Amino acid sequence: MIIKVALRNVFRQKRRSLLTILTMLGGFALAAVSISWGDGTYAHVIRMFTRNQLGHIQVHEEGYLDQRSLYKTIEDYQQIGDRIAAIDGVIAWAPRLFAAGLASVDEKASAVQVTGVDPQLENAATRFDQKVSQGRTLPQNPEHTVLLGQGLARRLEASIGDSLVIVSNAADGSIANDIYLISGIVESGNSMSDQLTLYMHLADAQELFWLQARVHELAVIVNHLDDVDPLTAQIQQQLPDDLVAASWKEFARSFYVAMQADKRGSYIALGVVLLVVAVGVLNTVLMTVLERRREYGMLRAIGTTPLQIVRMVIWEVLCMAVIGIAGGIVVAYAVAYYLLVEGIPMPQPFTWGGVEFTHMYAQLSPHVFWVPALAVVLTALVVSLFPAMRAANVAPAKVMRLH
């Protein structure tokens, strides 16, 4: 009966109740779209960092991430990779070799990071062949060919078919130098990396740097981001004592910290929205209580308990909250779905963490709706307590004299 009376009271002042409901609807929709848009942005960046470049999990010799060295290598990497691939949830792995050197084409020279990859495994893990914008990708068998990042090719004024000379230090202390044919240009999506990186077949890189059957890194791709932490622990159990498995949160630590800080900022914005909603609800409920003091006095006079009046006022606010949330879900879903499919093109592309953004996309998931819904309900509940207590404590004999 109390719920029925509360629902009837909501529509006694239609205009005021409508404005309150619209306030809740707008706050919910704004919060939901904001969370959805933020999640989509983070998911896009994480995909760019992990699925397309770094991998979700990496395996190195202990201490490699703290101080990268040509000599901190992984031996028997093929056997270790096969054990990792057998773990449920792992979909691909790829070995990599890294070294610094000096590359020159005719009279142009530049410092480069040489990255040795196994074309077949790298294509399966990070779709490496799809990043070759010009020319052809690395062949399955070593042919003394290299790929240049787009920015590096511009710096060296290099074209496909040119000869490139690499000079560096080999692991045995000798001078590593050789001539390679440029077969393609890579556009990885990371403009900073493309200005420095030179790719070659893993076997060619092992021969050049005298690292036969050794690599510096194993990049692992998993099915779902949520599985990264438990799978990292499982992989660690399969490794020798001198090797360490690290998730993307560790080897991309600066990006992860920046992302968490940005998320905290978005929740502060959500708090501001809820504060606006709370002020609107409080104003409406207080005005309603003041106007209906005589009614509450009459209810008290006929035997209604203070607790029943408190419950009635709270149910009135909750009814408006439920209606506002229902409408907000429709509005938020429509907007978020549009942002998911079409995205918002940036007037000027920008780079964050080395990744270039041309569009911003949203992402739909259950918490996009239940988090702001819970926040709106709790806010309305807390705000309604003070007016409800005030309505319950009216003096019947005093307020019934009011006209």
HELIX and SHEET records of a PDB file:
HELIX    1   1 ILE A    2  VAL A   10  1                                   9    
HELIX    2   2 LYS A   14  PHE A   49  1                                  36    
HELIX    3   3 THR A   50  LEU A   54  3                                   5    
HELIX    4   4 TYR A   77  ALA A   85  1                                   9    
HELIX    5   5 PRO A  119  THR A  126  1                                   8    
HELIX    6   6 PHE A  128  LYS A  131  5                                   4    
HELIX    7   7 GLN A  150  LEU A  156  1                                   7    
HELIX    8   8 SER A  191  ASP A  194  1                                   4    
HELIX    9   9 LEU A  202  LEU A  208  1                                   7    
HELIX   10  10 LEU A  225  ASP A  227  5                                   3    
HELIX   11  11 VAL A  228  GLN A  237  1                                  10    
HELIX   12  12 TRP A  248  PHE A  251  1                                   4    
HELIX   13  13 ARG A  253  GLU A  291  1                                  39    
HELIX   14  14 ARG A  293  ALA A  301  1                                   9    
HELIX   15  15 PRO A  306  VAL A  341  1                                  36    
HELIX   16  16 HIS A  367  ALA A  392  1                                  26    
HELIX   17  17 PRO A  396  VAL A  399  1                                   4    
SHEET    1   A 9 VAL A 132  GLY A 135  0                                        
SHEET    2   A 9 ILE A 175  VAL A 186 -1                                        
SHEET    3   A 9 THR A 145  GLY A 149  1                                        
SHEET    4   A 9 THR A 197  HIS A 201 -1                                        
SHEET    5   A 9 LYS A 108  VAL A 117  1                                        
SHEET    6   A 9 VAL A  90  VAL A 105 -1                                        
SHEET    7   A 9 GLU A 217  VAL A 222 -1                                        
SHEET    8   A 9 ILE A  57  GLU A  61 -1                                        
SHEET    9   A 9 LEU A 243  SER A 247 -1                                        
SHEET    1   B 2 ILE A  74  GLU A  75  0                                        
SHEET    2   B 2 ARG A 214  VAL A 215 -1                                        
SHEET    1   C 7 VAL A 132  GLY A 135  0                                        
SHEET    2   C 7 ILE A 175  VAL A 186 -1                                        
SHEET    3   C 7 THR A 145  GLY A 149  1                                        
SHEET    4   C 7 THR A 197  HIS A 201 -1                                        
SHEET    5   C 7 LYS A 108  VAL A 117  1                                        
SHEET    6   C 7 VAL A  90  VAL A 105 -1                                        
SHEET    7   C 7 SER A 163  ASN A 169 -1                                        
SHEET    1   D 2 ILE A 344  TRP A 352  0                                        
SHEET    2   D 2 VAL A 355  MET A 360 -1                                        
END                                                                             
